[in-house]
Amino acid sequence: MAVSTATSTETAFGGPYGSGDLGAWQGMSKAISTETQIKRVLATNGVFMFGDSIAVQDGKSLATRLIGRDGSQMAVHDWSGRPTSGAVDAMAQWATAYGLPRRILMATGTNDIFDPPKFAAQVDRAMKLAGSNRYVYWINVHATRWSKTAAVQMADQRNSAWVNLQLSDAQKKYPNLRIIRWAEYLAAKPSRITSYLRDGVHTSITLGQNARNELTVQSLVLPLPAAK
């Protein structure tokens, strides 16, 4: 995700939605698989992941956990600070260059708290790219940046809920959209917020990283209906 503190700048009024403004992310850290790895994943019915800074941090551990669970390999296009529009752009590029596997993991949305109304259209874009015979697994978001003022933290929570609501609404339109409910998992026990997050957004290592990755793998390995 990119709500790393370097990814946003706050105006005097907290930006149009109270969380600040999304800063430039193109120069931030990233993790992108090689063409060889991408093609191997496609050939072996693996998973493509498009994510943000949480995915940059946790992606290697997630790939190891997934391959240990059912043998599936993963190719990643993860970029810190990137909003969902950029992640879907990357998905479109890979779809054109390589094609897409049957399972696509979207670990993106946290950086959309800076401009929540744009999120729904990006979910639509991703689902149309995937088509009806592929399954899109989308990790929903939790952001409450502890380093920010109380007002910004409240805006982060409100905007995270707004993003998540749009994702839930999209699931009503797309039966092949699977939501991995990270936000609800954290909220189920208040102690998880402080133990599984290191800054109100990114997972703690290793406790939070393991919890989020396990939640994700459990969803990814569920049996899928036969392809039409």
RAQUIMO-V552935 format. One record per pair of residues at least 6 apart in sequence whose ideal C-beta (glycine too) atoms are under 8 Angstrom apart, sorted by sequence separation. I is the first residue (numbers start at 1). GAP is how many residues later the second one is. If there is no record, write none. Layout:
I:GAP, I:GAP
//
This chain:
1:6, 2:6, 14:6, 15:6, 40:6, 41:6, 49:6, 66:6, 67:6, 94:6, 112:6, 130:6, 171:6, 186:6, 187:6, 197:6, 198:6, 202:6, 203:6, 41:7, 55:7, 66:7, 67:7, 79:7, 112:7, 145:7, 146:7, 170:7, 185:7, 186:7, 193:7, 196:7, 197:7, 198:7, 33:8, 51:8, 66:8, 79:8, 145:8, 148:8, 171:8, 196:8, 203:8, 11:9, 91:9, 127:9, 144:9, 195:9, 203:9, 10:10, 11:10, 38:10, 49:10, 63:10, 77:10, 109:10, 112:10, 126:10, 167:10, 186:10, 198:10, 8:11, 9:11, 10:11, 63:11, 79:11, 145:11, 168:11, 186:11, 196:11, 197:11, 8:12, 9:12, 62:12, 144:12, 167:12, 195:12, 196:12, 8:13, 49:13, 63:13, 77:13, 91:13, 143:13, 144:13, 195:13, 8:14, 9:14, 77:14, 143:14, 7:15, 8:15, 59:15, 123:15, 196:15, 7:16, 143:16, 144:16, 196:16, 6:17, 59:17, 77:17, 143:17, 7:18, 142:18, 47:19, 59:19, 87:19, 141:19, 164:19, 192:19, 2:20, 106:20, 7:21, 55:21, 87:21, 6:22, 56:22, 84:22, 104:22, 141:22, 161:22, 2:23, 55:23, 56:23, 140:23, 141:23, 160:23, 4:24, 29:24, 31:24, 56:24, 84:24, 140:24, 28:25, 31:25, 47:25, 49:25, 51:25, 53:25, 83:25, 84:25, 2:26, 30:26, 46:26, 47:26, 48:26, 49:26, 50:26, 51:26, 52:26, 53:26, 82:26, 104:26, 185:26, 29:27, 45:27, 46:27, 47:27, 48:27, 49:27, 50:27, 51:27, 52:27, 53:27, 84:27, 140:27, 31:28, 44:28, 46:28, 47:28, 48:28, 49:28, 50:28, 51:28, 52:28, 53:28, 83:28, 84:28, 113:28, 31:29, 44:29, 46:29, 48:29, 49:29, 52:29, 78:29, 82:29, 83:29, 100:29, 109:29, 112:29, 138:29, 52:30, 81:30, 100:30, 104:30, 106:30, 109:30, 113:30, 182:30, 185:30, 72:31, 74:31, 83:31, 102:31, 103:31, 104:31, 105:31, 106:31, 109:31, 110:31, 41:32, 83:32, 102:32, 103:32, 104:32, 105:32, 106:32, 107:32, 109:32, 110:32, 40:33, 41:33, 42:33, 85:33, 92:33, 101:33, 102:33, 104:33, 105:33, 106:33, 110:33, 182:33, 41:34, 84:34, 88:34, 95:34, 100:34, 103:34, 105:34, 181:34, 40:35, 52:35, 83:35, 84:35, 87:35, 91:35, 180:35, 37:36, 51:36, 180:36, 38:37, 50:37, 85:37, 88:37, 92:37, 37:38, 50:38, 84:38, 88:38, 91:38, 136:38, 83:39, 84:39, 87:39, 138:39, 140:39, 180:39, 50:40, 136:40, 138:40, 140:40, 142:40, 50:41, 88:41, 135:41, 136:41, 137:41, 138:41, 139:41, 140:41, 141:41, 142:41, 178:41, 33:42, 84:42, 113:42, 134:42, 135:42, 136:42, 137:42, 138:42, 140:42, 141:42, 33:43, 48:43, 113:43, 116:43, 119:43, 123:43, 127:43, 133:43, 135:43, 137:43, 139:43, 140:43, 32:44, 33:44, 119:44, 123:44, 132:44, 140:44, 142:44, 156:44, 31:45, 32:45, 114:45, 142:45, 7:46, 32:46, 48:46, 113:46, 116:46, 120:46, 124:46, 127:46, 130:46, 31:47, 32:47, 112:47, 113:47, 116:47, 119:47, 123:47, 127:47, 153:47, 30:48, 31:48, 59:48, 119:48, 4:49, 30:49, 113:49, 120:49, 127:49, 144:49, 1:50, 2:50, 3:50, 29:50, 30:50, 110:50, 113:50, 116:50, 120:50, 127:50, 1:51, 2:51, 28:51, 29:51, 112:51, 142:51, 1:52, 28:52, 48:52, 55:52, 147:52, 1:53, 28:53, 48:53, 54:53, 55:53, 110:53, 146:53, 147:53, 1:54, 25:54, 28:54, 47:54, 50:54, 51:54, 109:54, 123:54, 145:54, 146:54, 25:55, 46:55, 48:55, 49:55, 50:55, 51:55, 52:55, 109:55, 142:55, 145:55, 25:56, 38:56, 42:56, 45:56, 47:56, 48:56, 49:56, 50:56, 51:56, 52:56, 54:56, 144:56, 145:56, 24:57, 25:57, 42:57, 45:57, 46:57, 47:57, 48:57, 49:57, 50:57, 51:57, 52:57, 143:57, 144:57, 23:58, 25:58, 47:58, 49:58, 50:58, 52:58, 109:58, 143:58, 22:59, 39:59, 42:59, 52:59, 142:59, 38:60, 41:60, 22:61, 25:61, 35:63, 7:73, 139:73, 7:74, 6:75, 4:76, 4:77, 139:77, 2:78, 1:79, 2:79, 137:79, 2:80, 2:81, 137:82, 137:83, 25:86, 22:89, 135:89, 110:91, 22:92, 21:93, 22:93, 19:94, 20:94, 133:94, 19:95, 133:95, 17:96, 132:96, 17:97, 17:98, 15:99, 16:99, 17:99, 7:104, 1:106, 8:106, 1:107, 3:107, 1:108, 2:108, 3:108, 1:109, 2:109, 107:109, 1:110, 3:110, 105:111, 105:115, 103:117, 103:121, 102:122, 19:124, 102:125, 20:128, 20:132, 18:133, 19:133, 18:134, 18:136, 19:136, 14:137, 18:137, 19:137, 10:138, 14:138, 17:138, 1:140, 3:140, 5:140, 18:140, 19:140, 14:141, 18:141, 1:142, 3:142, 5:142, 10:142, 17:142, 57:145, 58:145, 61:145, 57:146, 54:147, 54:148, 57:148, 61:148, 65:148, 69:148, 72:148, 53:149, 54:149, 61:149, 65:149, 72:149, 58:151, 62:151, 66:151, 70:151, 57:152, 61:152, 65:152, 69:152, 3:153, 58:154, 62:154, 66:154, 58:155, 62:155, 66:155, 54:158, 47:173, 5:194, 4:195, 4:197, 3:198, 4:198, 1:200, 1:201
//
